[in-house]
Amino acid sequence: MLFQWGLQKKQKEKKQQKEPPTQQERDQSGQAQDVPREPIHSLLDVNLDIIRQTTGNSSDVVIRRFTMGQEREIRAALIFIDGLADEKNVYQFLLEPLMAATFPISLSPKDAFFFVEKKLAAVGEIERISHWFDLFLALTSGETIILLDGLPSALSASTKGGETRAIQEPQTQLAIRGPRDGFTESLRMNTTLIRRRIKNPNLWLETLKIGEVTQTDVAIMYVKGIANDAIVEEVKKRLRGIRIDNVLESGDIEQLIEDQTFTTFPTLYHTERPDVVAANLLEGRVAIFVEGTPFVLVAPALFIQFFQAVEDYYARFDIATALRFLRVLIFFLSLVAPAIYIAATTFHQEMIPTQLVIAIAAQRESVPFPAFVEALVMEVVFEILREAGVRLPRAVGQAVSIVGALVIGQAAVEAGFVSSAMVIVVSITAIASFATPSFAIAISARLIRFALMFLAAMFGFYGIIIGILMMTLHLCSLRSFGVPYMSPLAPFIPSNMGDTLFRLPTWVFKERPRLISQKNIARQGKHQRPQPPASNRQEKKEGEQS
C-alpha cells in the first residue's frame, strides 16, 4: 500500500514536470506578467508556446522553425527580437550552418546539441541556458536563442546589433580645441571610446544589471592600480544595493548613489566627452556607464571640477588660468548680482556713487514695486523664457527666447513696471549663468540666487554675507564617496593646488590628487620641464659675456 502511494506520487510529480502550466493557471499565479523561473522544458512545441505566452505573442519576436540533419532530422528553432539582433548575422552565421548540418542516425539530441555549441554556431560567444529567466534576459538583450527538440536546455548566441546613433560631436560640452567625438546611447561603443584612449590591460570593466523590470546594463570602469580600492568598492556596493523597477538614464543612478540628497550642488560629475572621462580615470576616479544614455557619471566629484573646461588642458597654462578665473567670477556674479543690487538700492545707497544713485533713483521713481519684488518678477519671467526656449523646437526656441526677452524687457521698462538698471542686472546674471561650463553647477546657482535675494531684501549686505557663509559651510560638509567636496581647498593640500582656481604648466603636475588616488601617486617622470637646446644656451651665455 505504501509502495503504491509512493509510485502514484512519483508519477504525479513527473506529470507535473512534463506538462507546462495553462494560461489560466499562469494568470492566477501572476506568472503571465513575470518571467517564469522554472527550468526550460524538453519539448520544443511547449517551449515555443511559453515564449509566445510570456511575450504576449509580440510581432517583433521572430520564431524561425527548421529541421537539422539529413539522415536524421532534429526539429529546432531560432528566436530573436527584430531590431535588437543583427538579422544578417543570425541568418548567415546561425541559420545557414544549422540547416546545412548533417548528423548520423545514431547521434542523440544531446550530442547534436553539443555539436551545435562547439562547431556549428559561427558567432563570437555561445552560452548554455537552462532556466527561463536567463533565456528571456538574453533574448531581450539582443541575443539569439537556439532550441532543440528533446533537450531541456537552450543556447544563447551573441548577435547584438540593430540601428544605433553614430558618433557625433557632444552637444552640451563644446570645445574649440580637442576631440570631436562624443558618447552615444550604446554602452559598448562608449566603453570602446575609452579603450581607444587608454590602451592598458589595467583598465578594468565590470558590468551588472540594474532594474527589476528594465534590466539595464550598467558598467563600472576604473584603472586598477591608480584608483583607490576603497572608492571602487564603495561604488560597487551602492550600485549593487539598488532595488528599483527601471533605470532609463544615468540620472536615475545618480540620485540613488549620491552621498547627500538634500543639496543643490551635484556630488557626481556627468559628461558626454570621452576625453574628459579618460582624464578622470587617469586621476584615479571611477566612471559609471549606463545603457541608453550618452551621459557618463564620474565619481568622486569635487567642487572645483565643475569650473574646469577641456580647453584648459589643451591650451597654454597662462590662458587657461585667466579663463578659469573668469569662470569663477562668472559663477559668483550669477550667484549674487541681483542680491547686491537689492541690498545696495534698499539699505546701502551711500555705497553707490552719487551720479549713479541719482540715475537709479530717477529710473525707479515711476516703479511701484520695491527692488526685491522687481528683481523677483524679472528673474521668474526670465526663467520662464529660458524653459520655453529649451522645450520648443530648436528652430523656434532660440527665436522665442531672444525676441521674448527683448520685447518683454523693453515693454516692462516703458510701462514702468521695472527700471532699466534692473533689466541690465538680470541680463548680466543670465549671460553669466550661460557662461558657466557645467549646467549642473549653473542650475545650483539659479536656485541659491533666490535665497540670497531674499536675505538681501531682509538684511542687506549682512544677509548676503550670512548666506555665503552658510553656503560655504554646507559645501565644506559635503562628501563625494567619502572624499571632501572642497578638496584640495578644504582640507588644504598644497601639492594639489596647481589645478584649482588656476592651472600651472603640465610639467608641474607630478602627482595625482592625493585624496582620490592613494597608490600610484606619480603621474610623470622627473625633469619634464622643457629646456632649450645646448647650442641656444651657449649662444645666450656668450652674448651675456660680450
Helices and strands as residue ranges (DSSP letters): H 2-18, H 23-29, H 44-54, E 61-68, E 74-81, H 87-90, I 91-95, H 96-99, H 109-115, I 116-120, E 126-129, H 132-140, E 144-148, E 154-157, H 187-197, E 203-210, E 216-223, H 229-240, H 250-257, E 269-271, H 274-282, E 286-290, E 296-299, G 303-307, H 311-314, H 317-346, G 349-351, H 354-364, H 371-391, H 394-415, H 420-435, H 439-459, H 461-477, E 479-480, E 483-484, G 494-496, G 506-508, H 534-545
